[in-house]
Each structure stands twice: as structure tokens, then as C-alpha cells.
Amino acid sequence: MKRMIGISVAALSLLAAGCGGGYSDPPPPPGYVALPPMAPDEHTVYAPMAPPPMQSEMIPPPPNGQASAVYWVPGNWKWYGTADGHSGWQWTAGHYVQRPNSNVAWQPGHWQQNSNGYFWVDGYWQ
């Protein structure tokens, strides 16, 4: 019986080792730039609370003849604090940005939380 258990364990080990071998993620598309997760720096502004819910916006039509060359970046909340103690959330309206090329996608900015509060991570092309 002990010999059979030993053989079974060995067989399972070989099977498990073979399951993960040879697998790799597909290659990224041409022009792809991998960016690490954003981390705050010494200039980061922290909000002590989560931002309010997103506001709905009426997206205007793109500039004439530029529908495929531009991208609408939605508005977002910004935290403002002053030395005199006034602070709060202010909505910043969305806007169109020039698309660098047709092979990229916009990764939207977002508020991220850590132990110091909430900080803004800018959007970027990927």
C-alpha cells in the first residue's frame, strides 16, 4: 500500500508540473507600452474622503472632421485644499483629447485609496 501511495504522489507531481509548462501570455500589440501601477509621490494631494458620485455630462459632438482623431475624456472630481483650511471637491468637465494613433486605447484616470487617503491617478494611452 505504501508503494502505491508513493507512486500516486509521484505521478500527481509530474502531472502538475506538466500543466504549467510552456504557457505564456500572448505578445502585446505593436506600440504597446506597459506602465507599472501608479504610486503617489511627495507632491501627491490626498483627499480625506472618497469623491462624490460621477456627474453625468452631455458629450458635445467632436470637432468637424475629427471624430476618429479625438477621444472624449470624461470629467472627474478634483480635491482642492488651501492653507487657510478651506477644502472640498470640485467637478472638472470632460474634454476631447487628440488620439496619438488608432492603435491605442484610453485608460481612464481614477481615485485610488491608500493609508493616507485618496489620491488621483492620471489617465493615459495604452
Backbone as JSON Lines, residues from 0, in Angstrom:
{"i":0,"aa":"M","n":[0.82,-1.19,0.0],"ca":[0.0,0.0,0.0],"c":[0.86,1.25,0.0]}
{"i":1,"aa":"K","n":[1.96,1.25,0.81],"ca":[2.83,2.43,0.85],"c":[3.45,2.69,-0.5]}
{"i":2,"aa":"R","n":[3.84,1.62,-1.2],"ca":[4.46,1.79,-2.52],"c":[3.48,2.43,-3.49]}
{"i":3,"aa":"M","n":[2.2,2.06,-3.44],"ca":[1.19,2.61,-4.33],"c":[0.97,4.1,-4.05]}
{"i":4,"aa":"I","n":[0.95,4.49,-2.78],"ca":[0.79,5.9,-2.43],"c":[1.98,6.7,-2.96]}
{"i":5,"aa":"G","n":[3.19,6.13,-2.81],"ca":[4.39,6.81,-3.31],"c":[4.33,7.0,-4.82]}
{"i":6,"aa":"I","n":[3.87,6.01,-5.54],"ca":[3.75,6.12,-6.99],"c":[2.68,7.14,-7.35]}
{"i":7,"aa":"S","n":[1.58,7.15,-6.64],"ca":[0.5,8.1,-6.92],"c":[0.95,9.53,-6.7]}
{"i":8,"aa":"V","n":[1.68,9.76,-5.63],"ca":[2.19,11.12,-5.34],"c":[3.16,11.54,-6.43]}
{"i":9,"aa":"A","n":[4.03,10.65,-6.84],"ca":[4.99,10.97,-7.89],"c":[4.27,11.27,-9.21]}
{"i":10,"aa":"A","n":[3.27,10.48,-9.52],"ca":[2.53,10.68,-10.77],"c":[1.8,12.02,-10.75]}
{"i":11,"aa":"L","n":[1.17,12.35,-9.62],"ca":[0.49,13.64,-9.5],"c":[1.46,14.8,-9.59]}
{"i":12,"aa":"S","n":[2.64,14.66,-9.02],"ca":[3.65,15.72,-9.1],"c":[4.06,15.97,-10.53]}
{"i":13,"aa":"L","n":[4.29,14.9,-11.29],"ca":[4.67,15.05,-12.7],"c":[3.53,15.68,-13.51]}
{"i":14,"aa":"L","n":[2.31,15.26,-13.23],"ca":[1.16,15.81,-13.93],"c":[1.03,17.3,-13.64]}
{"i":15,"aa":"A","n":[1.14,17.69,-12.38],"ca":[1.03,19.1,-12.0],"c":[2.14,19.92,-12.63]}
{"i":16,"aa":"A","n":[3.34,19.38,-12.67],"ca":[4.47,20.11,-13.27],"c":[4.24,20.33,-14.76]}
{"i":17,"aa":"G","n":[3.62,19.35,-15.41],"ca":[3.37,19.49,-16.84],"c":[2.27,20.45,-17.18]}
{"i":18,"aa":"C","n":[1.35,20.68,-16.25],"ca":[0.22,21.57,-16.53],"c":[0.64,23.01,-16.72]}
{"i":19,"aa":"G","n":[1.66,23.45,-16.02],"ca":[2.04,24.86,-16.1],"c":[3.13,25.12,-17.11]}
{"i":20,"aa":"G","n":[3.76,24.09,-17.62],"ca":[4.9,24.28,-18.5],"c":[4.49,24.74,-19.89]}
{"i":21,"aa":"G","n":[5.29,25.63,-20.44],"ca":[5.09,26.05,-21.82],"c":[4.05,27.12,-22.03]}
{"i":22,"aa":"Y","n":[3.33,27.53,-20.99],"ca":[2.31,28.56,-21.17],"c":[2.93,29.94,-21.05]}
{"i":23,"aa":"S","n":[2.55,30.82,-21.93],"ca":[2.98,32.22,-21.81],"c":[1.86,33.11,-22.31]}
{"i":24,"aa":"D","n":[1.84,34.33,-21.81],"ca":[0.84,35.29,-22.26],"c":[1.09,35.63,-23.72]}
{"i":25,"aa":"P","n":[0.03,35.98,-24.46],"ca":[0.25,36.39,-25.85],"c":[1.08,37.66,-25.89]}
{"i":26,"aa":"P","n":[1.83,37.86,-26.96],"ca":[2.66,39.07,-27.04],"c":[1.78,40.32,-27.11]}
{"i":27,"aa":"P","n":[2.26,41.44,-26.59],"ca":[1.48,42.67,-26.66],"c":[1.4,43.18,-28.09]}
{"i":28,"aa":"P","n":[0.38,43.99,-28.41],"ca":[0.27,44.53,-29.76],"c":[1.4,45.51,-30.05]}
{"i":29,"aa":"P","n":[1.69,45.79,-31.32],"ca":[2.74,46.74,-31.66],"c":[2.47,48.11,-31.02]}
{"i":30,"aa":"G","n":[3.49,48.74,-30.52],"ca":[3.35,50.05,-29.91],"c":[2.89,50.02,-28.47]}
{"i":31,"aa":"Y","n":[2.66,48.86,-27.91],"ca":[2.17,48.74,-26.53],"c":[3.28,49.13,-25.56]}
{"i":32,"aa":"V","n":[2.92,49.94,-24.59],"ca":[3.87,50.33,-23.54],"c":[3.26,49.94,-22.21]}
{"i":33,"aa":"A","n":[3.9,49.06,-21.49],"ca":[3.39,48.63,-20.18],"c":[3.83,49.64,-19.13]}
{"i":34,"aa":"L","n":[2.88,50.13,-18.37],"ca":[3.19,51.06,-17.29],"c":[2.92,50.37,-15.96]}
{"i":35,"aa":"P","n":[3.8,50.57,-15.0],"ca":[3.56,49.96,-13.68],"c":[2.4,50.65,-12.99]}
{"i":36,"aa":"P","n":[1.8,50.01,-11.98],"ca":[0.73,50.68,-11.23],"c":[1.25,52.01,-10.69]}
{"i":37,"aa":"M","n":[0.37,52.98,-10.71],"ca":[0.76,54.3,-10.28],"c":[0.92,54.33,-8.75]}
{"i":38,"aa":"A","n":[1.9,55.07,-8.31],"ca":[2.12,55.24,-6.88],"c":[2.24,56.73,-6.59]}
{"i":39,"aa":"P","n":[1.78,57.15,-5.45],"ca":[1.87,58.57,-5.12],"c":[3.33,58.98,-4.92]}
{"i":40,"aa":"D","n":[3.6,60.28,-5.09],"ca":[4.93,60.79,-4.81],"c":[4.82,61.9,-3.76]}
{"i":41,"aa":"E","n":[5.91,62.62,-3.53],"ca":[5.9,63.63,-2.48],"c":[5.0,64.82,-2.8]}
{"i":42,"aa":"H","n":[4.57,64.97,-4.05],"ca":[3.71,66.09,-4.46],"c":[2.23,65.69,-4.54]}
{"i":43,"aa":"T","n":[1.93,64.48,-4.16],"ca":[0.57,63.97,-4.26],"c":[-0.35,64.69,-3.28]}
{"i":44,"aa":"V","n":[-1.52,65.08,-3.77],"ca":[-2.53,65.71,-2.92],"c":[-3.5,64.61,-2.5]}
{"i":45,"aa":"Y","n":[-3.73,64.51,-1.21],"ca":[-4.62,63.5,-0.67],"c":[-5.95,64.12,-0.28]}
{"i":46,"aa":"A","n":[-7.01,63.41,-0.59],"ca":[-8.35,63.79,-0.12],"c":[-8.67,62.88,1.06]}
{"i":47,"aa":"P","n":[-9.27,63.42,2.11],"ca":[-9.55,62.6,3.28],"c":[-10.75,61.67,3.12]}
{"i":48,"aa":"M","n":[-11.52,61.86,2.05],"ca":[-12.73,61.06,1.85],"c":[-12.87,60.73,0.37]}
{"i":49,"aa":"A","n":[-13.67,59.74,0.07],"ca":[-13.91,59.34,-1.32],"c":[-14.62,60.47,-2.07]}
{"i":50,"aa":"P","n":[-14.39,60.58,-3.38],"ca":[-15.08,61.6,-4.15],"c":[-16.57,61.3,-4.26]}
{"i":51,"aa":"P","n":[-17.38,62.34,-4.54],"ca":[-18.81,62.11,-4.77],"c":[-19.01,61.25,-6.02]}
{"i":52,"aa":"P","n":[-20.23,60.78,-6.24],"ca":[-20.51,60.03,-7.47],"c":[-20.22,60.88,-8.72]}
{"i":53,"aa":"M","n":[-19.87,60.21,-9.78],"ca":[-19.6,60.92,-11.05],"c":[-20.83,61.7,-11.48]}
{"i":54,"aa":"Q","n":[-20.61,62.84,-12.1],"ca":[-21.71,63.61,-12.65],"c":[-21.95,63.16,-14.09]}
{"i":55,"aa":"S","n":[-23.19,63.23,-14.53],"ca":[-23.45,62.92,-15.93],"c":[-23.14,64.15,-16.76]}
{"i":56,"aa":"E","n":[-22.63,63.92,-17.94],"ca":[-22.25,65.02,-18.82],"c":[-22.87,64.82,-20.19]}
{"i":57,"aa":"M","n":[-23.22,65.9,-20.81],"ca":[-23.64,65.87,-22.21],"c":[-22.36,65.97,-23.04]}
{"i":58,"aa":"I","n":[-22.09,64.93,-23.8],"ca":[-20.88,64.93,-24.62],"c":[-21.17,65.67,-25.92]}
{"i":59,"aa":"P","n":[-20.45,66.77,-26.16],"ca":[-20.69,67.51,-27.39],"c":[-20.14,66.73,-28.59]}
{"i":60,"aa":"P","n":[-20.64,67.03,-29.78],"ca":[-20.07,66.34,-30.95],"c":[-18.6,66.72,-31.1]}
{"i":61,"aa":"P","n":[-17.8,65.8,-31.65],"ca":[-16.39,66.11,-31.84],"c":[-16.22,67.24,-32.85]}
{"i":62,"aa":"P","n":[-15.07,67.9,-32.81],"ca":[-14.82,68.96,-33.79],"c":[-14.99,68.42,-35.21]}
{"i":63,"aa":"N","n":[-15.41,69.27,-36.12],"ca":[-15.69,68.88,-37.51],"c":[-14.55,68.07,-38.12]}
{"i":64,"aa":"G","n":[-14.92,66.92,-38.65],"ca":[-13.96,66.09,-39.37],"c":[-12.93,65.4,-38.5]}
{"i":65,"aa":"Q","n":[-13.08,65.43,-37.19],"ca":[-12.05,64.85,-36.32],"c":[-12.56,63.7,-35.46]}
{"i":66,"aa":"A","n":[-13.7,63.14,-35.8],"ca":[-14.31,62.1,-34.96],"c":[-13.35,60.95,-34.65]}
{"i":67,"aa":"S","n":[-12.56,60.51,-35.61],"ca":[-11.66,59.38,-35.36],"c":[-10.32,59.83,-34.8]}
{"i":68,"aa":"A","n":[-10.04,61.13,-34.8],"ca":[-8.74,61.62,-34.34],"c":[-8.77,62.11,-32.89]}
{"i":69,"aa":"V","n":[-9.96,62.15,-32.3],"ca":[-10.06,62.65,-30.92],"c":[-10.81,61.64,-30.05]}
{"i":70,"aa":"Y","n":[-10.65,61.8,-28.74],"ca":[-11.31,60.92,-27.78],"c":[-11.86,61.78,-26.65]}
{"i":71,"aa":"W","n":[-13.09,61.49,-26.21],"ca":[-13.7,62.21,-25.11],"c":[-13.22,61.64,-23.79]}
{"i":72,"aa":"V","n":[-12.56,62.46,-22.99],"ca":[-12.13,62.08,-21.65],"c":[-13.18,62.6,-20.69]}
{"i":73,"aa":"P","n":[-13.87,61.72,-19.98],"ca":[-14.93,62.17,-19.07],"c":[-14.4,63.08,-17.96]}
{"i":74,"aa":"G","n":[-15.29,63.89,-17.44],"ca":[-14.94,64.76,-16.32],"c":[-14.66,63.94,-15.07]}
{"i":75,"aa":"N","n":[-14.12,64.61,-14.07],"ca":[-13.82,63.94,-12.81],"c":[-13.79,64.95,-11.67]}
{"i":76,"aa":"W","n":[-13.8,64.44,-10.47],"ca":[-13.72,65.28,-9.29],"c":[-12.26,65.56,-8.95]}
{"i":77,"aa":"K","n":[-11.98,66.8,-8.56],"ca":[-10.65,67.2,-8.08],"c":[-10.8,67.66,-6.64]}
{"i":78,"aa":"W","n":[-9.82,67.34,-5.83],"ca":[-9.81,67.77,-4.43],"c":[-8.94,69.02,-4.32]}
{"i":79,"aa":"Y","n":[-9.51,70.03,-3.72],"ca":[-8.77,71.27,-3.51],"c":[-8.69,71.55,-2.03]}
{"i":80,"aa":"G","n":[-7.52,71.84,-1.57],"ca":[-7.31,72.22,-0.18],"c":[-6.41,73.44,-0.15]}
{"i":81,"aa":"T","n":[-6.67,74.33,0.77],"ca":[-5.87,75.54,0.88],"c":[-5.25,75.64,2.27]}
{"i":82,"aa":"A","n":[-4.26,76.49,2.38],"ca":[-3.57,76.67,3.65],"c":[-4.5,77.24,4.74]}
{"i":83,"aa":"D","n":[-5.54,77.96,4.33],"ca":[-6.43,78.55,5.34],"c":[-7.54,77.59,5.77]}
{"i":84,"aa":"G","n":[-7.42,76.34,5.38],"ca":[-8.36,75.34,5.88],"c":[-9.58,75.09,5.01]}
{"i":85,"aa":"H","n":[-9.74,75.83,3.92],"ca":[-10.86,75.58,3.02],"c":[-10.49,74.44,2.08]}
{"i":86,"aa":"S","n":[-11.38,73.5,1.94],"ca":[-11.12,72.38,1.06],"c":[-12.44,71.79,0.6]}
{"i":87,"aa":"G","n":[-12.38,71.01,-0.45],"ca":[-13.57,70.36,-0.93],"c":[-13.39,69.82,-2.34]}
{"i":88,"aa":"W","n":[-14.45,69.19,-2.81],"ca":[-14.46,68.6,-4.15],"c":[-14.98,69.61,-5.15]}
{"i":89,"aa":"Q","n":[-14.37,69.63,-6.33],"ca":[-14.82,70.48,-7.43],"c":[-14.83,69.64,-8.7]}
{"i":90,"aa":"W","n":[-15.93,69.73,-9.46],"ca":[-16.06,68.97,-10.69],"c":[-15.26,69.64,-11.8]}
{"i":91,"aa":"T","n":[-14.5,68.86,-12.54],"ca":[-13.78,69.33,-13.72],"c":[-14.43,68.66,-14.92]}
{"i":92,"aa":"A","n":[-14.94,69.46,-15.85],"ca":[-15.69,68.94,-17.0],"c":[-14.8,68.12,-17.92]}
{"i":93,"aa":"G","n":[-15.42,67.2,-18.63],"ca":[-14.72,66.38,-19.62],"c":[-14.28,67.23,-20.81]}
{"i":94,"aa":"H","n":[-13.46,66.64,-21.65],"ca":[-12.94,67.35,-22.82],"c":[-12.4,66.34,-23.85]}
{"i":95,"aa":"Y","n":[-12.25,66.82,-25.07],"ca":[-11.66,65.99,-26.12],"c":[-10.14,66.1,-26.07]}
{"i":96,"aa":"V","n":[-9.47,64.98,-26.32],"ca":[-8.01,64.97,-26.46],"c":[-7.66,64.35,-27.8]}
{"i":97,"aa":"Q","n":[-6.53,64.74,-28.32],"ca":[-6.05,64.2,-29.59],"c":[-5.58,62.77,-29.37]}
{"i":98,"aa":"R","n":[-6.07,61.86,-30.2],"ca":[-5.64,60.46,-30.13],"c":[-4.28,60.36,-30.82]}
{"i":99,"aa":"P","n":[-3.25,59.78,-30.15],"ca":[-1.93,59.7,-30.77],"c":[-1.9,58.83,-32.02]}
{"i":100,"aa":"N","n":[-2.68,57.74,-32.02],"ca":[-2.84,56.91,-33.21],"c":[-4.03,55.99,-32.97]}
{"i":101,"aa":"S","n":[-4.44,55.28,-33.99],"ca":[-5.66,54.46,-33.87],"c":[-5.43,53.14,-33.14]}
{"i":102,"aa":"N","n":[-4.19,52.82,-32.79],"ca":[-3.89,51.54,-32.13],"c":[-3.84,51.63,-30.62]}
{"i":103,"aa":"V","n":[-4.26,52.75,-30.06],"ca":[-4.18,52.91,-28.6],"c":[-5.56,53.09,-28.0]}
{"i":104,"aa":"A","n":[-5.66,52.78,-26.74],"ca":[-6.92,52.94,-26.01],"c":[-6.66,53.8,-24.78]}
{"i":105,"aa":"W","n":[-7.63,54.6,-24.4],"ca":[-7.51,55.45,-23.24],"c":[-7.8,54.66,-21.97]}
{"i":106,"aa":"Q","n":[-6.89,54.73,-21.02],"ca":[-7.08,54.14,-19.71],"c":[-7.47,55.29,-18.79]}
{"i":107,"aa":"P","n":[-8.7,55.32,-18.33],"ca":[-9.18,56.49,-17.59],"c":[-8.49,56.7,-16.25]}
{"i":108,"aa":"G","n":[-8.39,57.97,-15.87],"ca":[-7.88,58.31,-14.55],"c":[-8.87,57.83,-13.49]}
{"i":109,"aa":"H","n":[-8.39,57.73,-12.28],"ca":[-9.27,57.26,-11.2],"c":[-8.7,57.66,-9.84]}
{"i":110,"aa":"W","n":[-9.57,57.67,-8.86],"ca":[-9.15,57.9,-7.48],"c":[-8.76,56.56,-6.88]}
{"i":111,"aa":"Q","n":[-7.62,56.55,-6.21],"ca":[-7.11,55.34,-5.59],"c":[-6.92,55.62,-4.1]}
{"i":112,"aa":"Q","n":[-7.2,54.65,-3.28],"ca":[-7.09,54.83,-1.83],"c":[-5.86,54.12,-1.29]}
{"i":113,"aa":"N","n":[-5.19,54.77,-0.35],"ca":[-4.15,54.11,0.44],"c":[-4.3,54.58,1.88]}
{"i":114,"aa":"S","n":[-3.34,54.3,2.72],"ca":[-3.47,54.62,4.14],"c":[-3.5,56.13,4.42]}
{"i":115,"aa":"N","n":[-3.07,56.96,3.46],"ca":[-3.08,58.41,3.64],"c":[-4.37,59.07,3.17]}
{"i":116,"aa":"G","n":[-5.21,58.34,2.49],"ca":[-6.45,58.9,1.95],"c":[-6.62,58.5,0.5]}
{"i":117,"aa":"Y","n":[-7.23,59.39,-0.28],"ca":[-7.48,59.14,-1.7],"c":[-6.59,60.05,-2.53]}
{"i":118,"aa":"F","n":[-5.99,59.51,-3.6],"ca":[-5.18,60.32,-4.5],"c":[-5.56,60.0,-5.94]}
{"i":119,"aa":"W","n":[-5.36,60.99,-6.82],"ca":[-5.74,60.87,-8.22],"c":[-4.63,60.23,-9.02]}
{"i":120,"aa":"V","n":[-4.99,59.27,-9.86],"ca":[-4.07,58.64,-10.81],"c":[-4.51,59.09,-12.2]}
{"i":121,"aa":"D","n":[-3.63,59.8,-12.9],"ca":[-3.95,60.32,-14.22],"c":[-4.25,59.21,-15.22]}
{"i":122,"aa":"G","n":[-5.11,59.5,-16.19],"ca":[-5.37,58.6,-17.3],"c":[-4.19,58.62,-18.26]}
{"i":123,"aa":"Y","n":[-4.12,57.6,-19.13],"ca":[-3.02,57.53,-20.09],"c":[-3.43,56.68,-21.28]}
{"i":124,"aa":"W","n":[-2.67,56.81,-22.36],"ca":[-2.88,56.0,-23.56],"c":[-2.13,54.69,-23.4]}
{"i":125,"aa":"Q","n":[-2.75,53.6,-23.85],"ca":[-2.1,52.3,-23.8],"c":[-2.32,51.58,-25.11]}
